[in-house]
Amino acid sequence: MENTSTNSPQERLKRLVYKSIYIAAFVFFALKIYQHHHYNYGYSLLPLFNHDFQERSIELLKETHHYTHEDGYDGQFYAQLALKPLARGTEIETALDNYTYRARRILFSWTAWCLGLGQPSWILQAYSFQNAIFWFLTAILLIRWLPPINAQNTFRYIACFFTLGLVNSFSRALLDGPSLFLIVLAAFLIETRRSWLGAATLGLAGLGKETNLIAVVTLLGPGKLRSNLNSQFILKAAIAILPFVLWFAYVLSSSQFGNSENIGTRNFTLPFVGAFETFLTIIKVAGDKGFPPGTFLTLATLGSLLVQGIYLLARPKKNSVWSRIGIVFAILMLVLGPAVWEGLQAVPRVLLPMTIAFNILFSRKLFLIPILVFANTLTFVGISSFEPKLIEERFEMVDESNLAYDPSTNEYSYLEFTNGWSINEGKKSRYWRWSQGDSVAEFFVPRNQSIEVELSFTPKTISPRDIILEVNGEHIWQAEKEQLDGDVYTIPLILIPGNNTLRFYSPTPPEKIGSDPRPLSFALVDYNFRLIRTIPESE
């Protein structure tokens, strides 16, 4: 007999709202991923290549267009492994901060090589972007356990979708997000009675990160532990562990220098010591600064992880695959060392499976909702930090004009959009860049002669307003409200040797349009910057 309560117009409307929230989450996700694309460097900003490691990096990386940062992070080493997927030779061993530690985590360097079809520039982009692919696939799989049928599921799903660990994994091109996908996929296969495929999936996960192998407990069937420790489980566990063992043996046999640095010794410690040291450090630093508001958010982030782990340990569900995953990662949390807890940057990534398990399994009782919300402080932090790193964008010279060539550096100058601009939008046939109302572009003229330049663009405004251009502080051009009718403007400029500053601004305050969160004033459409000639000294 049909359940009329669940098919009433009110219930159907609720389910439509929940589904709309899921769709909105995917749209928000896609928008944020797009915003991380850089006009000049694509997604290769994400691995955080460090200036200091450029000298020792592999030649293939030096020859491939990428951006280097003042501060680097681990993704830069796995990206180089993607360029050298055999992980063999003195060049790659020298380039990595620790060869055996990095090279044993090879899977997602291989996937990047395959996605990039062996082409170095494509490989770098693929390695940098693949976190988004695995993140999307993980979100699709999670609908199995958290379908859009009620408010609790919807909150828990969004909490999983944008938890801090996934955001950090993407924004630094690390291995934790892709690893989570394989663990979630393994859980799905085991729950649907395809445990042999689940074991093979865990074997792949072990090649991504060795700590993923603790998820082999998912291969235990329901019932008592002793009865499950049989030959079938041992064989499945062997299938999961063997790929890592074989690859690690290959890495050890390939190493000519051994470990250059001892990485990982501070990753583990006695239970609770790492978390307690982090708590004391937060309190000490906050005390020195007078306990700023951000301290309480940091403490809440630390507390949310502890709440998740303690709940999973205290309320095991013996027949649940996710309970077994949550418990082993909660045990891992207890013994993580200060290096992992430091700054609360790595630990949300390492414990991603625990966070997913908690949201799937936590009690549905209404009076416990405040605990559920507190335990997902990670998501509030994740959404707020899901922003691209601000790196200036450069408009490259057509045909790399020799007037932009600097013989002292063997490089070409670029028109750099520095302050007050949004990212370049559109495509090569039609593109534009929005200004917040007061924006700066810079161009460096090499050598010692002034040059003549033509700047052309079509202005586009949110509402009627003036646009003013100053070059090196001098008023050069102004378009008044009635002039902004879609015409192309070509403005002749004289730029002096050295750095030149082009300031575009409007006296009218910026506005917001629709759901776009940006304050916008005007845009330059199909802008072009053409170098004409040098100016003789007689002129």
RODO-2510 file (C-alpha; in nm, 4 decimals, decimal comma):
residues 539
     n   res          X          Y          Z
     1     m     0,0000     0,0000     0,0000
     2     e     0,1397     0,3434    -0,0942
     3     n     0,2668     0,5588     0,1910
     4     t     0,0708     0,8814     0,1448
     5     s     0,2741     1,0733     0,4054
     6     t     0,5971     1,0375     0,2098
     7     n     0,4279     1,1247    -0,1200
     8     s     0,2331     1,4250    -0,0024
     9     p     0,2922     1,7561    -0,1833
    10     q     0,4721     1,8874     0,1244
    11     e     0,7128     1,5923     0,1350
    12     r     0,7768     1,6108    -0,2390
    13     l     0,8527     1,9800    -0,2065
    14     k     1,0992     1,9089     0,0759
    15     r     1,2793     1,6447    -0,1308
    16     l     1,2940     1,8896    -0,4223
    17     v     1,4554     2,1476    -0,1915
    18     y     1,7103     1,8926    -0,0683
    19     k     1,7981     1,7890    -0,4236
    20     s     1,8314     2,1555    -0,5192
    21     i     2,0802     2,2060    -0,2361
    22     y     2,2871     1,9120    -0,3645
    23     i     2,2834     2,0580    -0,7153
    24     a     2,3763     2,4016    -0,5788
    25     a     2,6687     2,2402    -0,3956
    26     f     2,7998     2,0959    -0,7233
    27     v     2,7570     2,4308    -0,8986
    28     f     2,9422     2,6082    -0,6166
    29     f     3,2147     2,3429    -0,6362
    30     a     3,2532     2,3879    -1,0132
    31     l     3,2681     2,7673    -0,9789
    32     k     3,5399     2,7486    -0,7137
    33     i     3,7437     2,5010    -0,9169
    34     y     3,7198     2,7336    -1,2168
    35     q     3,8320     3,0305    -1,0068
    36     h     4,1524     2,8450    -0,9230
    37     h     4,2476     2,8366    -1,2916
    38     h     4,5159     3,0966    -1,3626
    39     y     4,5317     3,2757    -1,6968
    40     n     4,9045     3,2128    -1,7394
    41     y     4,9732     2,8973    -1,5378
    42     g     4,6472     2,7042    -1,5411
    43     y     4,6320     2,4810    -1,2341
    44     s     5,0086     2,4360    -1,2016
    45     l     5,0051     2,6940    -0,9210
    46     l     4,8540     2,4358    -0,6880
    47     p     5,1509     2,2041    -0,6174
    48     l     5,3343     2,5054    -0,4634
    49     f     5,6714     2,4704    -0,6338
    50     n     5,9294     2,6390    -0,4136
    51     h     6,1955     2,8826    -0,5372
    52     d     6,4509     2,7122    -0,3158
    53     f     6,4021     2,3707    -0,4790
    54     q     6,4316     2,4896    -0,8395
    55     e     6,8048     2,4327    -0,8671
    56     r     6,7764     2,0684    -0,7642
    57     s     6,4522     1,9947    -0,9533
    58     i     6,4535     1,7702    -1,2590
    59     e     6,5367     1,9243    -1,5956
    60     l     6,1962     1,8362    -1,7382
    61     l     6,0297     2,0532    -1,4736
    62     k     6,2686     2,3426    -1,5408
    63     e     6,1787     2,3231    -1,9100
    64     t     5,8025     2,3154    -1,8426
    65     h     5,6076     2,6365    -1,7807
    66     h     5,5108     2,6636    -1,4125
    67     y     5,5036     2,9117    -1,1247
    68     t     5,7325     2,9083    -0,8218
    69     h     5,6285     3,0300    -0,4759
    70     e     5,8188     3,1728    -0,1832
    71     d     5,6913     2,8807     0,0262
    72     g     5,6562     2,5294    -0,1092
    73     y     5,4708     2,2137    -0,0091
    74     d     5,4751     1,8387    -0,0654
    75     g     5,2790     1,8412    -0,3916
    76     q     5,5824     1,9755    -0,5776
    77     f     5,7643     1,6427    -0,5267
    78     y     5,4781     1,4200    -0,6414
    79     a     5,4362     1,6439    -0,9476
    80     q     5,7988     1,5762    -1,0397
    81     l     5,7392     1,2038    -0,9955
    82     a     5,4557     1,2417    -1,2466
    83     l     5,7131     1,3689    -1,4952
    84     k     5,9382     1,0717    -1,4102
    85     p     5,6873     0,7904    -1,3537
    86     l     5,9514     0,5170    -1,3318
    87     a     6,0910     0,7024    -1,0266
    88     r     6,4411     0,5834    -1,1072
    89     g     6,7724     0,7629    -1,1499
    90     t     6,9961     1,0059    -0,9690
    91     e     6,8134     1,3081    -1,1132
    92     i     6,4764     1,2307    -0,9536
    93     e     6,6361     1,1033    -0,6337
    94     t     6,8257     1,4304    -0,5960
    95     a     6,5175     1,6388    -0,6767
    96     l     6,3025     1,4873    -0,4006
    97     d     6,3458     1,5936    -0,0387
    98     n     6,3282     1,2238     0,0564
    99     y     6,3304     0,9712    -0,2232
   100     t     6,2005     0,6559    -0,0525
   101     y     5,9302     0,8478     0,1371
   102     r     5,7930     1,0253    -0,1716
   103     a     5,8526     0,7615    -0,4402
   104     r     5,6607     0,4905    -0,2541
   105     r     5,3471     0,7071    -0,2974
   106     i     5,3445     0,6751    -0,6732
   107     l     4,9861     0,6032    -0,7826
   108     f     4,8630     0,9585    -0,8382
   109     s     5,1833     1,0487    -1,0195
   110     w     5,1015     0,7632    -1,2567
   111     t     4,7423     0,8776    -1,3041
   112     a     4,8685     1,2283    -1,3866
   113     w     5,1138     1,0879    -1,6411
   114     c     4,8332     0,8916    -1,8059
   115     l     4,5903     1,1858    -1,8042
   116     g     4,8648     1,4068    -1,9487
   117     l     4,9363     1,1532    -2,2271
   118     g     5,3061     1,1725    -2,1484
   119     q     5,3309     1,5420    -2,2462
   120     p     5,5151     1,7386    -1,9716
   121     s     5,2953     2,0508    -1,9735
   122     w     4,9791     1,8399    -1,9808
   123     i     5,1125     1,6164    -1,7035
   124     l     5,1678     1,9147    -1,4734
   125     q     4,8160     2,0389    -1,5395
   126     a     4,6721     1,6894    -1,4944
   127     y     4,8547     1,6324    -1,1665
   128     s     4,7389     1,9696    -1,0366
   129     f     4,3778     1,9257    -1,1476
   130     q     4,3165     1,5581    -1,0705
   131     n     4,2218     1,6346    -0,7091
   132     a     3,9099     1,8037    -0,8481
   133     i     3,8227     1,4941    -1,0532
   134     f     3,8539     1,2575    -0,7564
   135     w     3,6731     1,5067    -0,5318
   136     f     3,3793     1,5115    -0,7744
   137     l     3,3720     1,1306    -0,7944
   138     t     3,3823     1,1034    -0,4152
   139     a     3,0871     1,3409    -0,3873
   140     i     2,8912     1,1263    -0,6332
   141     l     2,9637     0,8079    -0,4358
   142     l     2,8669     0,9641    -0,1035
   143     i     2,5108     1,0100    -0,2260
   144     r     2,4724     0,6343    -0,1686
   145     w     2,4996     0,6836     0,2086
   146     l     2,3624     1,0377     0,2325
   147     p     2,0867     1,0721    -0,0294
   148     p     1,8874     1,3981    -0,0503
   149     i     1,5800     1,2756     0,1388
   150     n     1,5883     1,4766     0,4638
   151     a     1,7507     1,7748     0,6334
   152     q     1,9997     1,5689     0,8350
   153     n     2,1330     1,3915     0,5276
   154     t     2,1610     1,7219     0,3441
   155     f     2,3622     1,8858     0,6226
   156     r     2,5897     1,5828     0,6616
   157     y     2,6443     1,5601     0,2858
   158     i     2,7455     1,9260     0,2558
   159     a     2,9665     1,8808     0,5637
   160     c     3,1475     1,5948     0,3899
   161     f     3,1588     1,7674     0,0494
   162     f     3,3401     2,0797     0,1706
   163     t     3,5286     1,9559     0,4739
   164     l     3,8647     2,1244     0,5298
   165     g     4,0704     1,8173     0,4421
   166     l     3,9320     1,8019     0,0876
   167     v     3,9775     2,1753     0,0367
   168     n     4,3392     2,1595     0,1562
   169     s     4,4139     1,8542    -0,0558
   170     f     4,2915     2,0325    -0,3705
   171     s     4,4457     2,3720    -0,2973
   172     r     4,7918     2,2141    -0,2521
   173     a     4,7588     1,9279    -0,5050
   174     l     4,8148     1,6564    -0,2446
   175     l     4,7304     1,2861    -0,2246
   176     d     4,4663     1,2769     0,0487
   177     g     4,1616     1,3700    -0,1599
   178     p     4,2294     1,1110    -0,4333
   179     s     4,3093     0,8556    -0,1610
   180     l     3,9720     0,9199     0,0000
   181     f     3,7982     0,8361    -0,3275
   182     l     3,9615     0,4921    -0,3374
   183     i     3,8665     0,4203     0,0244
   184     v     3,5059     0,5281    -0,0396
   185     l     3,4994     0,3165    -0,3567
   186     a     3,6346     0,0172    -0,1629
   187     a     3,3649     0,0637     0,1018
   188     f     3,1007     0,0697    -0,1721
   189     l     3,2343    -0,2491    -0,3341
   190     i     3,2551    -0,4335    -0,0029
   191     e     2,9061    -0,3274     0,1013
   192     t     2,7694    -0,4524    -0,2308
   193     r     2,9402    -0,7913    -0,1766
   194     r     3,2243    -0,7408    -0,4207
   195     s     3,4951    -0,7698    -0,1584
   196     w     3,7579    -0,9089    -0,3963
   197     l     3,7266    -0,5965    -0,6095
   198     g     3,7316    -0,3982    -0,2858
   199     a     4,0609    -0,5649    -0,1924
   200     a     4,2078    -0,4750    -0,5329
   201     t     4,0897    -0,1148    -0,4874
   202     l     4,2623    -0,1003    -0,1481
   203     g     4,5740    -0,2316    -0,3215
   204     l     4,5645     0,0753    -0,5469
   205     a     4,5008     0,2967    -0,2442
   206     g     4,8163     0,1619    -0,0797
   207     l     5,0171     0,2796    -0,3795
   208     g     4,8679     0,6256    -0,3262
   209     k     4,9556     0,6453     0,0447
   210     e     5,0771     0,3642     0,2641
   211     t     4,8537     0,4744     0,5546
   212     n     4,5520     0,3934     0,3357
   213     l     4,6280     0,0268     0,3977
   214     i     4,4853     0,0407     0,7496
   215     a     4,1487     0,0353     0,5713
   216     v     4,2001    -0,3396     0,5084
   217     v     3,9831    -0,3862     0,8188
   218     t     3,6894    -0,3209     0,5873
   219     l     3,7537    -0,6676     0,4431
   220     l     3,6446    -0,8248     0,7715
   221     g     3,2928    -0,9582     0,7451
   222     p     3,0153    -0,9124     1,0010
   223     g     3,0328    -1,1103     1,3214
   224     k     3,3062    -1,1831     1,5714
   225     l     3,6638    -1,0837     1,4962
   226     r     3,8101    -1,4290     1,5600
   227     s     3,5738    -1,6013     1,3172
   228     n     3,6567    -1,3445     1,0481
   229     l     4,0325    -1,3893     1,0696
   230     n     4,0204    -1,6784     0,8244
   231     s     4,2126    -1,7753     0,5152
   232     q     3,9802    -1,5784     0,2865
   233     f     4,0417    -1,2553     0,4774
   234     i     4,4164    -1,3197     0,4813
   235     l     4,4162    -1,3713     0,1044
   236     k     4,2158    -1,0528     0,0445
   237     a     4,4426    -0,8574     0,2773
   238     a     4,7439    -0,9934     0,0891
   239     i     4,5934    -0,8726    -0,2405
   240     a     4,5539    -0,5261    -0,0845
   241     i     4,9036    -0,5101     0,0638
   242     l     5,1087    -0,6840    -0,2055
   243     p     5,1207    -0,3979    -0,4643
   244     f     5,2688    -0,1612    -0,2071
   245     v     5,5225    -0,4216    -0,0898
   246     l     5,6396    -0,4908    -0,4450
   247     w     5,6603    -0,1244    -0,5404
   248     f     5,8386    -0,0288    -0,2186
   249     a     6,0922    -0,3058    -0,2823
   250     y     6,1489    -0,1573    -0,6279
   251     v     6,1976     0,1903    -0,4773
   252     l     6,4471     0,0630    -0,2200
   253     s     6,6417    -0,1218    -0,4873
   254     s     6,6451     0,1916    -0,7047
   255     s     6,7790     0,4200    -0,4339
   256     q     7,1455     0,5081    -0,4703
   257     f     7,1780     0,7575    -0,1858
   258     g     6,9244     0,6358     0,0724
   259     n     6,7137     0,8817     0,2676
   260     s     6,8557     1,2294     0,2306
   261     e     6,6453     1,3535     0,5192
   262     n     6,4641     1,1703     0,7950
   263     i     6,1018     1,2538     0,7180
   264     g     5,8252     1,0955     0,9193
   265     t     5,9898     1,0473     1,2581
   266     r     5,7608     1,3125     1,4131
   267     n     5,4482     1,1758     1,2458
   268     f     5,3663     0,9382     1,5315
   269     t     5,3874     0,9546     1,9092
   270     l     5,2149     0,8261     2,2237
   271     p     4,8331     0,8493     2,2292
   272     f     4,6950     1,2043     2,2633
   273     v     5,0433     1,3582     2,2978
   274     g     5,0375     1,5221     1,9523
   275     a     4,6895     1,6701     2,0026
   276     f     4,7753     1,7906     2,3533
   277     e     5,0975     1,9573     2,2358
   278     t     4,8996     2,1332     1,9637
   279     f     4,6431     2,2520     2,2189
   280     l     4,9189     2,3962     2,4404
   281     t     5,0834     2,5670     2,1413
   282     i     4,7527     2,7294     2,0382
   283     i     4,6954     2,8565     2,3926
   284     k     5,0510     2,9899     2,4231
   285     v     5,0464     3,1721     2,0881
   286     a     4,6969     3,3089     2,1563
   287     g     4,8051     3,4300     2,5003
   288     d     5,0955     3,6204     2,3476
   289     k     4,8539     3,7891     2,1035
   290     g     4,5749     3,8563     2,3523
   291     f     4,3471     3,5695     2,2407
   292     p     4,2271     3,6973     1,8994
   293     p     3,8883     3,5665     1,7746
   294     g     4,0554     3,3246     1,5329
   295     t     4,1946     3,1313     1,8300
   296     f     3,8530     3,0017     1,9246
   297     l     3,7894     2,8821     1,5697
   298     t     4,1247     2,7010     1,5739
   299     l     4,0382     2,5366     1,9053
   300     a     3,6971     2,4383     1,7663
   301     t     3,8702     2,2783     1,4667
   302     l     4,0923     2,0773     1,6990
   303     g     3,7931     1,9853     1,9159
   304     s     3,5826     1,8763     1,6180
   305     l     3,8408     1,6149     1,5166
   306     l     3,8604     1,4827     1,8723
   307     v     3,4806     1,4636     1,8968
   308     q     3,4616     1,2671     1,5723
   309     g     3,7272     1,0187     1,6774
   310     i     3,6018     0,9680     2,0321
   311     y     3,2437     0,9092     1,9134
   312     l     3,3512     0,6453     1,6611
   313     l     3,5619     0,4678     1,9235
   314     a     3,2875     0,4843     2,1865
   315     r     2,9997     0,3715     1,9620
   316     p     3,1288     0,0927     1,7353
   317     k     2,8834    -0,0749     1,4987
   318     k     3,0251    -0,4223     1,4390
   319     n     2,8401    -0,4906     1,1120
   320     s     2,9181    -0,1527     0,9518
   321     v     3,1999    -0,1088     0,7001
   322     w     3,2136     0,2618     0,7810
   323     s     3,2395     0,1931     1,1522
   324     r     3,5499    -0,0183     1,0932
   325     i     3,6995     0,2571     0,8740
   326     g     3,6157     0,5234     1,1311
   327     i     3,7628     0,3247     1,4202
   328     v     4,1004     0,2540     1,2584
   329     f     4,1402     0,6162     1,1517
   330     a     4,0322     0,7313     1,4994
   331     i     4,3067     0,5085     1,6446
   332     l     4,5452     0,6657     1,3930
   333     m     4,4348     1,0098     1,5167
   334     l     4,5310     0,9196     1,8741
   335     v     4,8918     0,8401     1,7805
   336     l     4,9567     1,1152     1,5240
   337     g     5,2633     1,3168     1,6152
   338     p     5,3155     1,6923     1,6428
   339     a     5,4372     1,7203     1,2808
   340     v     5,0917     1,6161     1,1578
   341     w     4,8951     1,8245     1,4100
   342     e     5,1087     2,1369     1,3629
   343     g     4,9006     2,4279     1,2374
   344     l     4,6014     2,1943     1,1876
   345     q     4,6796     2,1845     0,8145
   346     a     4,7748     1,8195     0,7623
   347     v     4,5595     1,6386     1,0182
   348     p     4,2164     1,7163     0,8593
   349     r     4,3532     1,5656     0,5359
   350     v     4,5011     1,2571     0,7003
   351     l     4,1751     1,1879     0,8867
   352     l     3,9361     1,2433     0,5946
   353     p     3,7965     0,8863     0,6124
   354     m     3,7219     0,9387     0,9826
   355     t     3,5272     1,2568     0,9056
   356     i     3,3199     1,0789     0,6398
   357     a     3,2546     0,7832     0,8709
   358     f     3,1444     1,0165     1,1516
   359     n     2,8902     1,1995     0,9366
   360     i     2,7456     0,8745     0,8027
   361     l     2,7202     0,7067     1,1441
   362     f     2,6561     0,9813     1,4000
   363     s     2,3280     0,9545     1,5916
   364     r     2,0159     1,0994     1,4296
   365     k     1,8650     1,2137     1,7591
   366     l     1,7568     1,5766     1,7344
   367     f     1,8976     1,6857     2,0700
   368     l     2,2470     1,5839     1,9489
   369     i     2,2402     1,8180     1,6468
   370     p     2,4557     2,0842     1,8244
   371     i     2,7296     1,8213     1,8627
   372     l     2,6943     1,7288     1,4938
   373     v     2,7311     2,0953     1,3958
   374     f     3,0303     2,1499     1,6258
   375     a     3,2017     1,8342     1,4981
   376     n     3,1793     1,9819     1,1472
   377     t     3,3593     2,3058     1,2271
   378     l     3,6041     2,1729     0,9666
   379     t     3,3458     2,2417     0,6969
   380     f     3,2895     2,6047     0,7961
   381     v     3,6665     2,6563     0,7860
   382     g     3,6910     2,4650     0,4573
   383     i     3,4297     2,6730     0,2764
   384     s     3,5813     2,9999     0,3994
   385     s     3,9296     2,8938     0,2844
   386     f     3,8207     2,7611    -0,0571
   387     e     3,9666     3,0628    -0,2359
   388     p     4,2398     3,0785    -0,5010
   389     k     4,5812     3,2126    -0,4074
   390     l     4,6234     3,5627    -0,5503
   391     i     4,8976     3,5483    -0,8145
   392     e     4,9327     3,8296    -1,0663
   393     e     4,8197     3,7424    -1,4177
   394     r     5,0243     3,8444    -1,7174
   395     f     4,9138     3,9310    -2,0690
   396     e     5,1813     3,7839    -2,2939
   397     m     5,3111     3,9866    -2,5867
   398     v     5,1916     3,8727    -2,9274
   399     d     5,4863     3,7010    -3,0993
   400     e     5,6995     3,8030    -2,7981
   401     s     5,7989     4,1393    -2,9458
   402     n     6,1695     4,2134    -2,9267
   403     l     6,0784     4,5446    -2,7619
   404     a     5,9780     4,3385    -2,4574
   405     y     6,2990     4,1342    -2,4567
   406     d     6,5465     4,1938    -2,1747
   407     p     6,8923     4,0622    -2,2718
   408     s     7,0142     4,0837    -1,9122
   409     t     6,7604     3,8221    -1,7981
   410     n     6,6927     3,6471    -2,1307
   411     e     6,3193     3,6932    -2,0659
   412     y     6,0279     3,8920    -2,2089
   413     s     5,8259     4,1502    -2,0181
   414     y     5,4537     4,0993    -1,9636
   415     l     5,1573     4,3215    -1,8926
   416     e     5,0820     4,2106    -1,5364
   417     f     4,7368     4,2606    -1,3818
   418     t     4,8235     4,3066    -1,0170
   419     n     4,5702     4,4750    -0,7863
   420     g     4,1913     4,5104    -0,8068
   421     w     4,1204     4,2725    -1,0952
   422     s     3,9212     3,9507    -1,1178
   423     i     4,0548     3,6569    -1,3162
   424     n     4,0477     3,6592    -1,6942
   425     e     3,7186     3,5135    -1,8210
   426     g     3,5849     3,3945    -2,1541
   427     k     3,7958     3,2281    -2,4235
   428     k     4,0504     3,3271    -2,6846
   429     s     3,7900     3,4462    -2,9329
   430     r     3,6275     3,6773    -2,6748
   431     y     3,7615     3,7457    -2,3282
   432     w     3,7285     4,0060    -2,0541
   433     r     3,8513     4,1029    -1,7104
   434     w     3,6419     4,2758    -1,4406
   435     s     3,7730     4,5561    -1,2208
   436     q     3,6553     4,6325    -0,8690
   437     g     3,6754     5,0014    -0,9553
   438     d     4,0412     5,0838    -0,8895
   439     s     4,2838     4,8460    -1,0580
   440     v     4,6494     4,8407    -1,1551
   441     a     4,8412     4,6792    -1,4415
   442     e     5,2192     4,7005    -1,4786
   443     f     5,4663     4,6697    -1,7630
   444     f     5,8448     4,6721    -1,7437
   445     v     6,0285     4,8343    -2,0361
   446     p     6,3728     4,6724    -2,0665
   447     r     6,6848     4,8529    -2,1774
   448     n     6,7051     5,2305    -2,1766
   449     q     6,4679     5,3640    -2,4427
   450     s     6,1035     5,4658    -2,4186
   451     i     5,8607     5,2768    -2,6392
   452     e     5,5358     5,3583    -2,8157
   453     v     5,2437     5,1323    -2,7265
   454     e     4,8821     5,0885    -2,8376
   455     l     4,6331     4,9749    -2,5762
   456     s     4,2950     4,8713    -2,7185
   457     f     3,9831     4,7386    -2,5475
   458     t     3,6049     4,7623    -2,5351
   459     p     3,4790     4,8939    -2,1998
   460     k     3,1826     4,7297    -2,0326
   461     t     3,0186     4,8719    -1,7206
   462     i     2,7761     4,7471    -1,4562
   463     s     2,5893     5,0808    -1,4659
   464     p     2,6612     5,4217    -1,6270
   465     r     2,9963     5,5476    -1,4978
   466     d     3,3224     5,7115    -1,6023
   467     i     3,6418     5,5126    -1,6576
   468     i     3,9747     5,6903    -1,6160
   469     l     4,3214     5,5732    -1,7178
   470     e     4,6386     5,7088    -1,5561
   471     v     4,9841     5,6055    -1,6692
   472     n     5,2620     5,6642    -1,4191
   473     g     5,0345     5,9086    -1,2349
   474     e     4,9473     6,1125    -1,5449
   475     h     4,5861     6,1407    -1,6651
   476     i     4,5855     5,9860    -2,0151
   477     w     4,2299     5,8957    -2,1086
   478     q     3,8735     5,9146    -1,9814
   479     a     3,5484     5,7663    -2,1082
   480     e     3,2337     5,9358    -1,9861
   481     k     2,9048     5,7625    -1,9172
   482     e     2,7408     5,8379    -2,2480
   483     q     3,0474     5,7170    -2,4407
   484     l     3,0415     5,3595    -2,3124
   485     d     2,8307     5,2115    -2,5911
   486     g     3,0404     4,9115    -2,6945
   487     d     3,2948     5,0929    -2,9109
   488     v     3,6556     4,9771    -2,9311
   489     y     3,9014     5,2320    -2,7886
   490     t     4,2616     5,2435    -2,9084
   491     i     4,4822     5,4551    -2,6836
   492     p     4,8406     5,5484    -2,7833
   493     l     5,0848     5,5471    -2,4896
   494     i     5,4486     5,6310    -2,4333
   495     l     5,6126     5,4078    -2,1728
   496     i     5,9423     5,4982    -2,0099
   497     p     6,2338     5,2634    -1,9353
   498     g     6,1759     5,0595    -1,6216
   499     n     5,8470     4,9843    -1,4514
   500     n     5,5282     5,1532    -1,5774
   501     t     5,2006     5,1609    -1,3844
   502     l     4,8648     5,1727    -1,5630
   503     r     4,5819     5,2596    -1,3252
   504     f     4,2185     5,2139    -1,4330
   505     y     3,9547     5,3491    -1,1985
   506     s     3,5992     5,4786    -1,1726
   507     p     3,4755     5,7367    -0,9171
   508     t     3,1407     5,5528    -0,8948
   509     p     3,1375     5,2774    -0,6264
   510     p     3,1285     4,9130    -0,7452
   511     e     2,8087     4,7073    -0,7318
   512     k     2,7055     4,3445    -0,6980
   513     i     2,5001     4,1728    -0,9649
   514     g     2,2708     3,8793    -0,8938
   515     s     2,4398     3,5946    -0,7057
   516     d     2,7913     3,7031    -0,8042
   517     p     2,9682     3,7793    -0,4720
   518     r     3,2220     4,0141    -0,6338
   519     p     3,1935     4,3939    -0,6196
   520     l     3,2164     4,4917    -0,9882
   521     s     3,2624     4,8252    -1,1622
   522     f     3,3753     4,7843    -1,5225
   523     a     3,5434     4,5323    -1,7493
   524     l     3,7985     4,5476    -2,0284
   525     v     3,6729     4,3288    -2,3139
   526     d     3,9091     4,1841    -2,5786
   527     y     4,1933     4,3964    -2,4495
   528     n     4,5196     4,4042    -2,6437
   529     f     4,8582     4,5585    -2,5686
   530     r     5,0738     4,6129    -2,8777
   531     l     5,4325     4,7356    -2,8758
   532     i     5,4911     4,9652    -3,1767
   533     r     5,8439     5,1081    -3,1772
   534     t     6,1189     5,2608    -2,9711
   535     i     6,1180     5,6395    -2,9349
   536     p     6,4377     5,8014    -3,0630
   537     e     6,5978     6,0411    -2,8153
   538     s     6,5489     6,3281    -3,0636
   539     e     6,1718     6,2966    -3,0241
***
